[in-house]
């Protein structure tokens, strides 16, 4: 992820409910900073543009609110992170499918087990929290996001090499 950011690519992140909040938090850490002073890098939480969300939801259906944004904003080489505690959120599934077809590197932050639909639509990398309680899954997702932010900060400030 840090290498792709350094190469000029961006991170797109999507999820519903608490996972939407995690998407926004993660994007903010990449655009702003986590713990190290560094320049900002492009990350977009696809959960924040209420006009796009409601227009797409109204015109196409809620299941397309993220995939249409991926289609419009994503480019080959970017990264899409789909966050779903069930691994079955239809709008996240469609976003992953669209990203995969566009040559966007796909990552899933998932929960429950690997029987969800998102791993089956071929995320390149899946972090699966094998737990049944949504709160526990989200807590692990946040810890993972912070660990990745730390690695990104260290790599982009030149403190570690990859």
C-alpha positions as CSV (number, residue, x, y, z in Angstrom):
1,X,0.0,0.0,0.0
2,X,2.8,2.4,0.9
3,X,4.6,1.7,-2.3
4,X,1.5,2.3,-4.4
5,X,0.9,5.6,-2.6
6,X,4.5,6.6,-3.2
7,X,4.0,5.8,-6.9
8,X,1.1,8.2,-7.1
9,X,-1.8,5.8,-6.7
10,X,-4.7,6.3,-4.3
11,X,-6.6,4.2,-1.8
12,X,-10.4,3.9,-2.0
13,X,-12.2,2.5,1.1
14,X,-15.8,1.5,1.6
15,X,-18.0,-0.2,4.2
16,X,-21.4,0.2,5.9
17,X,-22.3,1.5,9.3
18,X,-19.4,1.1,11.7
19,X,-17.3,0.0,8.8
20,X,-18.1,3.2,7.0
21,X,-16.8,5.1,10.0
22,X,-13.6,2.9,9.9
23,X,-13.3,3.8,6.2
24,X,-13.4,7.5,7.0
25,X,-11.0,7.1,9.9
26,X,-8.5,5.1,7.8
27,X,-8.7,7.6,4.9
28,X,-8.1,10.5,7.2
29,X,-5.0,8.9,8.6
30,X,-3.6,8.5,5.1
31,X,-4.5,12.0,3.9
32,X,-3.4,13.7,7.1
33,X,-1.0,11.7,9.1
34,X,-0.9,8.9,11.6
35,X,2.0,9.6,14.0
36,X,4.8,10.8,11.8
37,X,5.0,14.2,10.0
38,X,4.9,13.5,6.3
39,X,3.2,14.8,3.2
40,X,-0.4,13.8,2.6
41,X,-1.3,11.0,0.3
42,X,-4.6,10.4,-1.6
43,X,-7.2,8.3,0.1
44,X,-11.0,8.5,-0.3
45,X,-13.7,7.0,1.9
46,X,-16.5,6.3,-0.6
47,X,-18.9,6.7,2.3
48,X,-18.7,10.5,2.7
49,X,-20.3,12.1,-0.4
50,X,-23.9,12.2,0.5
51,X,-25.0,13.7,-2.9
52,X,-23.2,10.8,-4.7
53,X,-24.5,8.2,-2.3
54,X,-28.1,9.3,-2.5
55,X,-28.1,10.0,-6.2
56,X,-26.6,6.6,-7.0
57,X,-28.8,4.8,-4.4
58,X,-31.9,6.5,-5.9
59,X,-31.0,6.1,-9.6
60,X,-29.4,2.6,-9.5
61,X,-30.0,1.1,-6.1
62,X,-28.1,0.9,-2.8
63,X,-26.1,-2.1,-4.0
64,X,-24.3,0.3,-6.5
65,X,-23.3,3.2,-4.2
66,X,-19.7,2.1,-4.0
67,X,-19.1,0.4,-7.4
68,X,-20.2,3.5,-9.3
69,X,-17.7,5.6,-7.3
70,X,-14.9,3.0,-7.9
71,X,-15.8,3.2,-11.6
72,X,-15.6,7.0,-11.6
73,X,-12.7,7.6,-9.3
74,X,-10.5,4.5,-9.5
75,X,-7.6,3.8,-11.9
76,X,-5.5,0.7,-12.6
77,X,-2.9,0.4,-9.8
78,X,-5.0,2.0,-7.1
79,X,-6.1,0.1,-4.1
80,X,-9.7,-0.7,-2.9
81,X,-10.2,-1.7,0.7
82,X,-13.7,-3.2,1.2
83,X,-14.7,-3.5,4.9
84,X,-17.5,-5.9,5.8
85,X,-17.9,-7.7,9.1
86,X,-20.1,-10.3,7.4
87,X,-18.1,-10.5,4.1
88,X,-21.5,-10.4,2.4
89,X,-22.4,-6.7,2.0
90,X,-23.8,-6.5,-1.6
91,X,-22.5,-2.9,-2.2
92,X,-19.0,-3.9,-1.0
93,X,-19.1,-7.1,-3.1
94,X,-20.0,-5.0,-6.2
95,X,-17.2,-2.5,-5.4
96,X,-14.7,-5.3,-5.2
97,X,-15.9,-6.9,-8.5
98,X,-15.7,-3.5,-10.3
99,X,-12.2,-2.8,-8.9
100,X,-10.9,-6.2,-9.8
101,X,-12.2,-5.7,-13.4
102,X,-10.4,-2.3,-13.6
103,X,-7.0,-3.6,-12.4
104,X,-7.3,-2.1,-9.0
105,X,-5.6,-4.1,-6.2
106,X,-8.4,-5.3,-3.8
107,X,-8.2,-5.9,-0.1
108,X,-10.9,-7.1,2.2
109,X,-11.2,-6.4,5.9
110,X,-13.7,-9.1,6.7
111,X,-15.3,-11.0,9.6
112,X,-17.1,-14.1,10.6
113,X,-15.3,-16.6,8.4
114,X,-14.1,-17.2,4.8
115,X,-17.6,-18.3,3.7
116,X,-18.6,-14.7,3.0
117,X,-19.1,-13.6,-0.7
118,X,-16.3,-11.1,-0.7
119,X,-13.4,-13.6,-0.6
120,X,-15.1,-15.5,-3.4
121,X,-15.1,-12.4,-5.7
122,X,-11.4,-12.5,-5.5
123,X,-9.9,-9.9,-3.2
124,X,-6.2,-10.2,-3.7
125,X,-5.6,-9.9,0.1
126,X,-8.2,-10.8,2.8
127,X,-7.9,-10.1,6.5
128,X,-10.5,-12.2,8.1
129,X,-11.4,-11.9,11.8
130,X,-12.9,-15.2,12.6
131,X,-15.4,-14.1,15.3
132,X,-19.2,-13.8,15.4
133,X,-19.5,-10.5,17.3
134,X,-19.5,-7.5,15.1
135,X,-17.9,-5.3,17.8
136,X,-14.9,-7.6,18.2
137,X,-14.5,-7.8,14.4
138,X,-14.5,-4.0,14.2
139,X,-12.0,-3.6,17.1
140,X,-9.6,-5.9,15.3
141,X,-10.1,-4.1,12.0
142,X,-9.3,-0.8,13.7
143,X,-6.1,-2.3,15.2
144,X,-5.1,-3.6,11.7
145,X,-5.8,-0.1,10.2
146,X,-3.6,1.5,12.8
147,X,-0.8,-1.0,12.2
148,X,-1.0,-0.4,8.4
149,X,-1.0,3.4,9.0
150,X,2.2,3.0,11.1
151,X,3.9,1.0,8.4
152,X,2.8,3.6,5.8
153,X,4.2,6.4,7.9
154,X,7.5,4.6,8.4
155,X,7.8,3.7,4.8
156,X,6.8,7.1,3.4
157,X,9.2,9.0,5.8
158,X,12.0,6.7,4.8
159,X,12.4,5.1,8.2
160,X,11.9,1.6,6.7
161,X,12.6,0.3,3.3
162,X,10.4,-2.2,1.4
